[in-house]
Amino acid sequence: MRIQKLDSADAFVVWDLDGAPRSVGIARLAPKILQDGAEMLARSVTYSFATFGLQLSGASAGINAKPEVRDTAIKAFLDDVASLTDGGRLVLHAGNGLTDLDLAPITKEAFAPLADDELAAHGAIAAAGAFAGGLDGRSAVIVGAGPVADAAALTLADRGVDVREGGLETDVDLAFVAGKSGVVDHRAVAGVTARTVVPLTPLPVTAKAFAAFRRAGVSYVPDFVALAAPLLAACDADGGDPVERVATVASELAAHGPDAWIEAVARAETFLATWQDTLPFGRPLAA
């Protein structure tokens, strides 16, 4: 992993893998963007690509700027990365603190699916259905908010899922989680009754929370599988329907139950070893 500090802006780009023809990920803006979190966001994308057999890398960008200098900072950032994005070596989409309009000067239409919240929700729901053995007669709770959570709520209701209000302790079959990285820590696990936890945003679960889920027999759908549909649509459009591809991999992982995340990591790393001399250090879970 390489951290590139930019020249004009107080900003950086995380490049997860060497030798990748394209690196893809999220760009965020705040008074202070932590590099550790940015690194894991890039890592999650890397494992998504590896899971589906793509020799591409995750990336992540952070712009450090207070509100009063936001516009100036964004312009400087765009100027600094233009040479990287023009040739398609670096592909970024807007995350917290940024809008699609902010990044429009460096955005190519071919990569528009990266910002498709509905597609992300459909992929996560397909993965949930695979783990639950289907959605008929199932109940769910959505913990957290945001555009992907809103899209998931509508889609689940349309499919006849009993969507209930509440938190992680709500008595349901499926718990969908949206929020910032690490929003679910080990202290939040004790009251979970759902047998399957499904991420709607990257890295919502900490390493300690995953360990607690596993001890409790709860299956955690890897975020790098559940949220892969937009990446597949944008970067491997000829590979087939992205939601169906997510569902297929999720079905294979579901047989491993609470060990599904471990199996998914093993699969991704087996592929990475075919084109990387060394595996990246650190697996995609929040600290």
Secondary structure as GFF3:
##gff-version 3
##sequence-region A 1 287
A	DSSP	beta_strand	2	5	.	.	.	ID=ss1
A	DSSP	beta_strand	11	15	.	.	.	ID=ss2
A	DSSP	beta_strand	23	30	.	.	.	ID=ss3
A	DSSP	alpha_helix	35	51	.	.	.	ID=ss4
A	DSSP	beta_strand	57	64	.	.	.	ID=ss5
A	DSSP	three_ten_helix	67	69	.	.	.	ID=ss6
A	DSSP	alpha_helix	70	86	.	.	.	ID=ss7
A	DSSP	beta_strand	90	94	.	.	.	ID=ss8
A	DSSP	three_ten_helix	104	106	.	.	.	ID=ss9
A	DSSP	three_ten_helix	109	115	.	.	.	ID=ss10
A	DSSP	alpha_helix	117	132	.	.	.	ID=ss11
A	DSSP	beta_strand	139	143	.	.	.	ID=ss12
A	DSSP	alpha_helix	147	158	.	.	.	ID=ss13
A	DSSP	beta_strand	162	164	.	.	.	ID=ss14
A	DSSP	beta_strand	174	177	.	.	.	ID=ss15
A	DSSP	three_ten_helix	186	188	.	.	.	ID=ss16
A	DSSP	beta_strand	196	199	.	.	.	ID=ss17
A	DSSP	alpha_helix	207	215	.	.	.	ID=ss18
A	DSSP	beta_strand	219	220	.	.	.	ID=ss19
A	DSSP	alpha_helix	223	226	.	.	.	ID=ss20
A	DSSP	alpha_helix	229	235	.	.	.	ID=ss21
A	DSSP	three_ten_helix	237	239	.	.	.	ID=ss22
A	DSSP	alpha_helix	242	254	.	.	.	ID=ss23
A	DSSP	three_ten_helix	257	259	.	.	.	ID=ss24
A	DSSP	alpha_helix	260	272	.	.	.	ID=ss25
###
